[in-house]
């Protein structure tokens, strides 16, 4: 059972990292394409203003796109997926930002350290449960579509409840592991992030 859980954990983390890296790459490509197109359009405008309409027409014959009218929709989708799936990837790997565990090293008794860790993990799990609930409500109540591609908005928002659910599952597991350490009286409490 533990081996299966570790295998699932490994796959979840790989998938989340792959999604995050893919979304980051797409955003980078879109940025380069958008900046390049704007520079070309500015060059064409400059050439036309200087009376070099032939050169401007020559450039326009190769670059027939004047703008990415769909740019905002794709950026919104990829950025939301990058942020939320990236946060879930970091949360699963226990690499998400934290203020730091500077209290538990100062606690003398191992059981007190475990209680402190349980409290922190319960607060995190509660936050993830609330985040999941509201993200799911927002996603299910959205009936609009995007302007250009006519994609249902819930598809864009779906990364929130999915990533929140993943983080909630990992938070609950962290709480259960820490409660087990408390009950068994295991020494030390390693901060998880």
ABEGO torsion letter per residue (X at the ends): XAAAAAAAAAAAAAAAAAAAAAAAAAAAAAAAAAAAAAAAAAAAAAAAAAGBAAAAAAAAAABABABBAAAAAAAAAAAAAAAAAAAAAAAAAGABBBAEBAAAAABABAAAAAAAAAAAAAAAAAAAAAAAAAAAAAAAABABBBAAAGBBAAAAAAAAAAAAAAAAAAAAAAAAAAAAAAAAGBBEBBBAX
